Amino acid sequence: MSFPSCLFASLFACPFGIHALWFFPALLVLLLVLLFLLRWIDWVVARRVMAGPTADAAELPRISIIVPCFNAARALETGIPQMLQQDYPDFQIILVNENSEDDTADVIKRLAQSDPRVRHTYVPDTSRSIEPRKLALTLGIKAARSEWVVIADPDAQPVSRRWLRTLAVRCTETADTVLSLCLVRDDDEPRAALRRASYECLAEQLRLVAAARRGNPIGWLPANVCMRKSWFLANDGFTDSLTLPFGEETLLLAAHATRERTAVCLDRAAALTLPAPGRRALAMEHVKACETGRRAGRRARLYRLRETAAAWAHFLALLVPVVYLALRLAVDLFQNAYTVAALAPDIIVFLLAAALLLLPPLFLRPVFKRLQQPVPWLYATAHALLFPWRRTAAAVRCKWLRKTFVRKF
């Protein structure tokens, strides 16, 4: 037997060593409490938010859907007809062409000719002083004929025909922005990639919802964000993020959104579905989120630090039972007999390890069931094991690629 094994065995064989075994269940309890305060409580907050109003609004405001388009001909032919089927009395769709190199311009013109609710504009070829997507969104919002605008991707598809009607319930006089769900749809992607993308997408939104409800709206995904046109223009739009080619909605919300004027809609009927990103695309999304969070101000950085602490706490909590089991085996093999005095800490560590595996899916189950998403039973634990390393790798890549993110004018 190796020297470390003999050392641990000798330590736990003495009376003081048996008492030292209680350090492991005490540490597990501390990590479980820390996980609840840092992560699981966000999922509880999301369940409370889901109990919001579901009835139709007394007055339905006119809504404009802004869709920036870059090489999105196929996506537009599929997604825009579904948006036009909305059960809503007064809305328009504004398609903004970002100098696409495929048939996007032709598809946009054809859609505009087929339905008067579709309007279109474009980013001038000579415009080089602003990122194309930011300029496309700004042009679309300024061209909108309504006070409320919704930002959507060309490949986004509404879950139901009541998407806009459900959003309109939150478009009240007391709100400037409405954050609504994005879900990952099954487009014949590999099951593992679909499950990972679906879990990460929804878990990130639950974290952002909890932050908004605590008074710190720190961002959202780049789709299904509803806002007042006057609020956008009063805050100078994307002026704070002109040199960064992504993260425009997150940086806008982090800088100017407030708890009192931010509404959240977690109703499945108000959700948009997006295609599952590939493995490389998802890794790049982590890098972009890292850089966006670094630029999003103190509140966003603190919440990102909180999420990093939760990830490492979950990893350590999963590691503690493994270390405990290894040490206990070393003791029993050294003594060639089971240490009866260690029965109580053995049982408690086993129960706490089982709780660590079961609590995340149990907290998530009501939310995922209501949104008709597959419950991530053991995947939540597997993701927790890998997430700290993925986040560290994203931070390293972000630092390496940081110079390429800033656009030179």
N, C-alpha and C positions, 0 to 999 in steps of 0.2 A: 504494500500500500504506500502511496506517495506521502511525503512529509506533511503537506497541507492537510490531507485527509486524517492522518494520525493526530495532528494538532487540534483540528476541530473535534475529532472523536474524544480526545482526552479532555477538552474543554467542556463538552456537553455531558461527559460521563460523571463529572463532579456535581454536587448539589447546586452550586451557584450556576453551573452551566445549564442545568434544567430550567432554572428561572430565566436565564438569558434567552431561552427559546420563545418566551412571551414577547420579545422584541418584534418578532415577525408578524404575529397577528395585530399587535398595536400599530405597527407601521402600515399594514394593509388597511386597517380602519381609518387611519389618518389620510391615506391616499384616496380611499373611497369617498370620504367627506369632501376632500379637495376636488375630486372629479365632479361630484354633485354641484358644488358651488361654481366651478369653472365651466362645465359643459352640460351636464344633464339638466340643470335648472333651465337652460335655454329651451330645451324640448318641452318642459312643463309650461313655460311662458307661451310657446307656440300653440299648445293645446288650448290655452285660454283665449288666445287671439282668434283661433278658428271658430270660437263661439260667437263671433260678431254678427252684425245684421245680414240677413239673407233676403229680405223682402225687397220688392222693387222700390226704386226711389219715387218720390211724389212727382218730381220734375226731372226728366232726363235731359241733361245738357248735350249740346252738340259736341261731337268728338272727332278729332282728326288723327288718323293713324299715319305716322311718319316712318317710311321704310327706306333707309339708305341702301343702295344696290351697287355692288361691284362684282361683275362676272357672275351674275345670279339669274341667268335666263331660265334654266330649268326649275330652280326653286320658286321663281315668281309664277311660272305657269301652274304650279301646284298649290302654292300658298295663298296667292291673292284671290282666286275664285272662292276659296273657303272663307276668307275674311269677308267677302262680299255677301255671303249667305247669312251674315249675322242678323239675329232678331232684334234689330235696333232701328228706331225711326229716322234718326238724322246723324249720319256720319259720312266721312270722306276718307279716302286713302291718297296720300301724297307720296309718289315714288320719286326718289332723287337718284339720278345716275351719277356714279363716281368715276366717270371716264372709263367705263368698262371696255374690255377688249374682245368680248364675245358678242352674242346677239341680244344682249340685255336691252339696248336702246330700242330695237325692233319690237321686242316683247312688251316693253313699257308702252310704246305707242299703240300697239294692238289692244292692250288692256284698257287704255284710256279711251279708245274709240268704241270699245264694246260696252262700256258702262260710264255714265256721266259722273258717278261718284269717285272715279279714279282721275286724279290729276298728276301731272309730272313736271319735273324741272331737272336741272343738271348742274354739276360742278364745272365751271369754265376751265378749259384747258390751260389758260394763262394764270390761273390761281395757284401760286406756289408758296404762299405765306401762311398757310394753315393746313392742318391735316385733313385729307379728303373726307373722312367720315364725320369729323367735327363740323366741317363746312357744310356737308350734305345735310346733317341734322339741323344746323342753324338755318339754312335756306328753307328746309321743309317746315320748320316751326314758324318762321316769319311768313311763309306763304299760307299757313293754316287760317281758315276762316272762323275757327272756333277758339274758345278760351282754353279748353282742355285738349291736350295732345298726348298720344300714346306712342312710345318708341318701340318699334318691332323690327326684327331681322327678316330678311327676305325668305329664309328657310323656316321661319316660325309658323306654326299652324295652331289655331284655336282648338281647345279641347271640346268646346261645345258652341252652339249657336247663341248662347247667352253670355258669351265672353264680355262684350261691351256693356250689356245690361247689368251684369254683376259688378263690373268695375264702377259703373255710374252710381251705385249705392254709396260708394266712398267719396265720390266727387262732390263734396259739400262745401258750404261757405267757410267752414273752419279748417279746410285742408288746402295745401298748395301742391303736395305730391302724394301719389298713391303707389305703393309697392305691391306688385302682384306676382304670382308664382310663375316660374319656368320649370317645366318637367322635361325629362329626357324620353324620347319616344323610341320604339323598337323599329329600326330600319334595317332589319336583317343583319345587325351587328353581332359579333361573338358574344355569348352570354356573359362571360367574365368582364369584358369591356363595358357592356351595357350596365351590368350591376354596379361596377365601380363608378362609372360616370353618373348614374342615377343617384347613388348614395352620396357622392361628393357634392353634386349639384344641390340636392335637397338639404343636406346637412349645413352647407354654407349659407343657404337662405334662412334656415332656422336660426343660425347664429346672428345673422344680420337683423332678423325680425326682433330677436331678444334685445339686441343693442338699441334698436329704434324705440322699443317700448320702455327702455330704461332712460330714454332721453338723449341717446347718442346715435342718431341715424348716420352711419358711416359708409353707406354705399349700397349697391345692388348689382345684379347681373345686367349686362348690356341689352336687355330686352324686357318688355312688359313693364316699363316705367311710365306712369301717367303723371303729368304735371300741368300746371297752369302756364299758358303762354306768357302772361304778364309777369309771373314769378321768374320764369327763365330769362326774359329780357331785362327785368329789373336787376338781376344778379350778373348781367353781362355774359350769360351763357357759359361757354367753355373757355373763357379768357384765362382762367387759372391753369389750364392744361394744354396750351397750344403746342408745346414742344414734345408732348408725349403721344405716341400713335395709338394709345389704347387707354381704357379706364376713364373715359370722359364722364359717364353717368356717375360712377363712384366718386370721382373727385368733385363733381358738382354737388352731389348730395352731402358729402362729408364737409364741404365748405359752407353750405348755405341752408341745408335742411334743419328743421327744429322738430322736437317731439310734438309740440302742440299743433303743428301744421303738417304733420306727416301721418298718413293713414296706411294701414296694412291690410291686404286682402289675401287670405289663405284659403279661399274657396276654390275647389277644383274647377268649377264652372268658369272661373276667371283666369285660368291658367293658359299659357302658351306652351306648346311642345317644341323642343329643339332636337336636331339629330345628335346622337351620341358622338363625342369627339374621339378620334383614335388615340392610341397610346401616346404617340409623340405630341399630338395636339394638346392632350390633357396635361402633359408635362410642361409644355410651353405656357399653358394657362396658369399653372402654378408660378412660373417665373414672372409672368405679367402681374399676377395678384401680389407677388412680393414687392415688385417695383411700385405698383400703384399704392399699396399700403404704406410704403415708405414716404410717398409724396402726399398722402391724404391728411396729414395733420396729426396733432398730438393724440386726439381721441382715437383715431383709427390705429395708430401705432400701439397705443395701450391695449386695445382690444386684440390686435394681432399678437402682442406679447402674451396676453391672457390665453389665446388659443394655443400658442406654442407651449406654455406651461401646462395646459390641459393635456396636450399630446404626450409630453414627456412623463407626466404623472400617470397617464394610462399605461404607457410602456413600462414604467417602473413597477406599477401595480401588477402587471402580468409577469414581470420578472421575479418578484418576491417569492411567490409560491414555488417557482422552479428552483431558486437558490435554496429555499427551505427544504425542499424534497431532496436535493443533492446532499445537503449537510446531514439530514436525518438518515439517509442511506449509508453515508460514510460512518456515522456513529454505530448503526446496527451491524454493519459488516465488520467493523473493528471489534465489537463486543460479541459478535456471532449470536446475538439475541435481540429481541425487540425491547426497547426501553419503555416499560409500562408507565413510568412517570411522565413521559412525553405524550401520553394519549390525549389529554385535554387540548394542548396546543395543536396537536395534529388534526383533531376534529375541527377546531375553530378555523385553522388555516384552510382546510378543505372547504368548509362552508363559505368562507369569505371569497375563496377563489371561484366557487360556483356562483356566488352573487355577482362577482365581477364579470362573469361571462353572460349572465342572464339579465342584469339590470339594463344595459344599453338597449337591447332589442325590446325589452318590456316598456321602457320609457318611449321608444320610437314607434312602437306598434300602433297606438291609437292614431298618431299623425299619418303614418304610412297607409294604414287601412282606410282612413277617411279620404286620402288622396288617391286611393286605388293603386298604390305602388307596392312592389314586393317587399315584404318585411326582411331587413338584413339581419337574420338571426346570428349566425356565427361570423358573417362577413364584417360586422361592426368591430369585432375583436381582432380579426385578421388585419383589417385596415388600420386599427390602432397600433398594431405592432410595426407596420411599415411607414406610417405617416410621419413620425419624427425624422426618419432618414430621408423621405421624399422632400420634406420641408427644408431640411438642411441642404440637400442637393439643389433644390430650387434657389435657395439663398446664394449658394456658391455660383450657380449659373447666372443669376441676376447680377451679381457683382462683376462677373466676367463680361456680360453682354451690355452692361449699363450704358456704355458710350454709344452703342448702336441704337439705343432707344431714343436718344435725343436727336431731334431733327435739326439739321443745320440749314438756315435760310440764306 
